[in-house]
Amino acid sequence: MPDLSRRAFASGLSLGILGGGVLPLVTSAGSATAAPAAGQTSAPAAAAAAAPAASVTPLAQIRIGRFTVTAVTDGYADMPYTFFPGRTAAQVEQAAVAQFVARPSGVRFVFNQYLIEDGTRRILLDTGPAGSIGQTGALPQALGAIGLRRDQIDAVIVTHMHEDHLGGLVVGGQNNYPNAELFIDRRDVTHWTDPAKRAGAPEYLQNSFRMSAAVAKLYPRLQAIDGEREVAPGISIVDLTGHTPGHIGVRIADAGQSLIMVSDMLFPVVHPQATDVGFVFEQDRAAAQSMRDRFFSRAASEGALIAATHMPFPGLGRIVADRGQMRWQVTDWAWQS
């Protein structure tokens, strides 16, 4: 990771929610209401519980200096409890029960994407699985909710070439972001477009290989980047290799504030409590654990503001040390002036 000052690495502003299940609640009519206190149910809420829930596209915005970052989501999928090497399925399920998030089909993964705007360019971080996994494919609708089409995106940074991060680029067999430059780490491009690697890969990785080949074919403006670098003023690549050979994060910084988008560095239920718990899709478990060991402790010591793809929407929080153990601290909601 780059040598960042404590202030630049850690600081960031509080979160502003535009919709979804975080304060304030947004009704189908668009009005904001206060949520009842924990353990209380208001009369309108009790009535709503008996009626079909309104469909709300969740959006959350945070400002980092001159940047506006909008969290959107492509949807979700439940990952079986057997998908977390380092713990038995029973242990993972027990942890989910203890956190009140257990589901019959496994651990729920949200697919968060982040739109970065500086008044000049619109840069999207990942594009979601786009229907290839779970209940997904909502990203175009989410962008539409803020008045954007995919052809208005100037650049896409792909954190790694797993299907749940690049599927939206090539869904339908076409270039869905025709005006966007693509930034992908060269190590991932090399790995995921290698026919020999594809031939020896298990079936659950084949979609990632197929989509990666399609990306290389359909996006002539793909830039295979090497190492940590600035891709635009205030937007830089962070090396987080391990989960895949070229797994990267993105750091945005301005006016003494910063946010680090860490992609698949941590997963719900199992992280950041235990760095030795992996995920079935990881290419190098030892390297992934080593990166988590380094990153989690540093992020906790510096109070880094983090955006994580698979943590509950909007995926914004901090890793904190609590009586000798790491835990995820969700970023408090607040209006920004």
Secondary structure as GFF3:
##gff-version 3
##sequence-region A 1 337
A	DSSP	alpha_helix	6	10	.	.	.	ID=ss1
A	DSSP	beta_strand	16	17	.	.	.	ID=ss2
A	DSSP	beta_strand	25	26	.	.	.	ID=ss3
A	DSSP	beta_strand	32	33	.	.	.	ID=ss4
A	DSSP	alpha_helix	43	49	.	.	.	ID=ss5
A	DSSP	beta_strand	60	64	.	.	.	ID=ss6
A	DSSP	beta_strand	67	79	.	.	.	ID=ss7
A	DSSP	three_ten_helix	81	83	.	.	.	ID=ss8
A	DSSP	alpha_helix	89	98	.	.	.	ID=ss9
A	DSSP	beta_strand	107	117	.	.	.	ID=ss10
A	DSSP	beta_strand	122	125	.	.	.	ID=ss11
A	DSSP	beta_strand	135	136	.	.	.	ID=ss12
A	DSSP	alpha_helix	139	145	.	.	.	ID=ss13
A	DSSP	three_ten_helix	150	152	.	.	.	ID=ss14
A	DSSP	beta_strand	155	157	.	.	.	ID=ss15
A	DSSP	alpha_helix	163	170	.	.	.	ID=ss16
A	DSSP	three_ten_helix	171	173	.	.	.	ID=ss17
A	DSSP	beta_strand	181	185	.	.	.	ID=ss18
A	DSSP	alpha_helix	186	192	.	.	.	ID=ss19
A	DSSP	alpha_helix	195	199	.	.	.	ID=ss20
A	DSSP	three_ten_helix	203	205	.	.	.	ID=ss21
A	DSSP	alpha_helix	206	218	.	.	.	ID=ss22
A	DSSP	beta_strand	222	225	.	.	.	ID=ss23
A	DSSP	beta_strand	230	232	.	.	.	ID=ss24
A	DSSP	beta_strand	235	239	.	.	.	ID=ss25
A	DSSP	beta_strand	248	254	.	.	.	ID=ss26
A	DSSP	beta_strand	257	263	.	.	.	ID=ss27
A	DSSP	alpha_helix	285	302	.	.	.	ID=ss28
A	DSSP	beta_strand	306	308	.	.	.	ID=ss29
A	DSSP	beta_strand	316	322	.	.	.	ID=ss30
A	DSSP	beta_strand	325	330	.	.	.	ID=ss31
###
